Amino acid sequence: MAADQVKAAEEAVEQLRSGLAAVGITLPSLRIDPVSCSGDEPGNPLVELGRCNLATARRMVAVLEGVRS
Protein backbone atom coordinates (compact mmCIF):
# COMPACT_ATOMS: atom_id res chain seq x y z
CA MET A 1 0.00 0.00 0.00
CA ALA A 2 2.74 2.49 0.95
CA ALA A 3 4.64 1.76 -2.27
CA ASP A 4 1.45 2.45 -4.24
CA GLN A 5 1.05 5.81 -2.50
CA VAL A 6 4.63 6.82 -3.30
CA LYS A 7 4.23 5.70 -6.93
CA ALA A 8 1.01 7.73 -7.22
CA ALA A 9 2.81 10.77 -5.78
CA GLU A 10 5.69 10.32 -8.24
CA GLU A 11 3.20 10.18 -11.11
CA ALA A 12 1.46 13.33 -9.84
CA VAL A 13 4.80 15.16 -9.66
CA GLU A 14 5.60 14.20 -13.24
CA GLN A 15 2.13 15.30 -14.41
CA LEU A 16 2.53 18.61 -12.59
CA ARG A 17 6.01 19.12 -14.05
CA SER A 18 4.74 18.40 -17.56
CA GLY A 19 1.63 20.55 -17.21
CA LEU A 20 3.55 23.48 -15.80
CA ALA A 21 6.19 23.19 -18.51
CA ALA A 22 3.45 23.32 -21.14
CA VAL A 23 2.56 26.83 -19.95
CA GLY A 24 6.17 27.96 -19.56
CA ILE A 25 6.62 27.36 -15.84
CA THR A 26 9.50 25.46 -14.30
CA LEU A 27 9.67 24.69 -10.59
CA PRO A 28 13.12 23.15 -10.13
CA SER A 29 12.38 22.00 -6.60
CA LEU A 30 9.08 20.27 -7.45
CA ARG A 31 9.36 16.88 -5.76
CA ILE A 32 7.96 14.44 -3.26
CA ASP A 33 8.77 15.43 0.31
CA PRO A 34 11.19 12.71 1.44
CA VAL A 35 10.23 13.06 5.12
CA SER A 36 6.61 12.24 4.36
CA CYS A 37 7.79 9.00 2.72
CA SER A 38 10.03 7.91 5.56
CA GLY A 39 9.32 5.28 8.13
CA ASP A 40 7.96 1.81 7.79
CA GLU A 41 4.55 2.86 6.52
CA PRO A 42 4.39 6.31 4.97
CA GLY A 43 0.81 7.51 5.10
CA ASN A 44 0.20 10.09 2.46
CA PRO A 45 3.27 11.43 0.63
CA LEU A 46 3.37 15.20 0.34
CA VAL A 47 4.28 16.98 -2.89
CA GLU A 48 6.50 20.00 -2.45
CA LEU A 49 5.88 22.67 -5.03
CA GLY A 50 9.01 24.36 -3.82
CA ARG A 51 10.19 27.88 -3.77
CA CYS A 52 10.12 30.09 -6.84
CA ASN A 53 11.23 33.55 -7.79
CA LEU A 54 8.89 36.49 -8.33
CA ALA A 55 8.80 36.09 -12.11
CA THR A 56 7.70 32.47 -11.80
CA ALA A 57 5.08 33.37 -9.19
CA ARG A 58 3.69 36.05 -11.50
CA ARG A 59 3.63 33.61 -14.41
CA MET A 60 1.63 31.14 -12.32
CA VAL A 61 -0.82 33.88 -11.35
CA ALA A 62 -1.25 34.83 -15.01
CA VAL A 63 -1.92 31.23 -15.99
CA LEU A 64 -4.43 30.78 -13.18
CA GLU A 65 -6.19 34.00 -14.13
CA GLY A 66 -6.44 32.73 -17.69
CA VAL A 67 -7.99 29.50 -16.47
CA ARG A 68 -10.61 31.35 -14.42
CA SER A 69 -11.61 33.58 -17.36
C-alpha positions as CSV (number, residue, x, y, z in Angstrom):
1,M,0.0,0.0,0.0
2,A,2.7,2.5,0.9
3,A,4.6,1.8,-2.3
4,D,1.5,2.5,-4.2
5,Q,1.0,5.8,-2.5
6,V,4.6,6.8,-3.3
7,K,4.2,5.7,-6.9
8,A,1.0,7.7,-7.2
9,A,2.8,10.8,-5.8
10,E,5.7,10.3,-8.2
11,E,3.2,10.2,-11.1
12,A,1.5,13.3,-9.8
13,V,4.8,15.2,-9.7
14,E,5.6,14.2,-13.2
15,Q,2.1,15.3,-14.4
16,L,2.5,18.6,-12.6
17,R,6.0,19.1,-14.0
18,S,4.7,18.4,-17.6
19,G,1.6,20.5,-17.2
20,L,3.5,23.5,-15.8
21,A,6.2,23.2,-18.5
22,A,3.4,23.3,-21.1
23,V,2.6,26.8,-19.9
24,G,6.2,28.0,-19.6
25,I,6.6,27.4,-15.8
26,T,9.5,25.5,-14.3
27,L,9.7,24.7,-10.6
28,P,13.1,23.1,-10.1
29,S,12.4,22.0,-6.6
30,L,9.1,20.3,-7.4
31,R,9.4,16.9,-5.8
32,I,8.0,14.4,-3.3
33,D,8.8,15.4,0.3
34,P,11.2,12.7,1.4
35,V,10.2,13.1,5.1
36,S,6.6,12.2,4.4
37,C,7.8,9.0,2.7
38,S,10.0,7.9,5.6
39,G,9.3,5.3,8.1
40,D,8.0,1.8,7.8
41,E,4.6,2.9,6.5
42,P,4.4,6.3,5.0
43,G,0.8,7.5,5.1
44,N,0.2,10.1,2.5
45,P,3.3,11.4,0.6
46,L,3.4,15.2,0.3
47,V,4.3,17.0,-2.9
48,E,6.5,20.0,-2.4
49,L,5.9,22.7,-5.0
50,G,9.0,24.4,-3.8
51,R,10.2,27.9,-3.8
52,C,10.1,30.1,-6.8
53,N,11.2,33.6,-7.8
54,L,8.9,36.5,-8.3
55,A,8.8,36.1,-12.1
56,T,7.7,32.5,-11.8
57,A,5.1,33.4,-9.2
58,R,3.7,36.1,-11.5
59,R,3.6,33.6,-14.4
60,M,1.6,31.1,-12.3
61,V,-0.8,33.9,-11.3
62,A,-1.3,34.8,-15.0
63,V,-1.9,31.2,-16.0
64,L,-4.4,30.8,-13.2
65,E,-6.2,34.0,-14.1
66,G,-6.4,32.7,-17.7
67,V,-8.0,29.5,-16.5
68,R,-10.6,31.4,-14.4
69,S,-11.6,33.6,-17.4
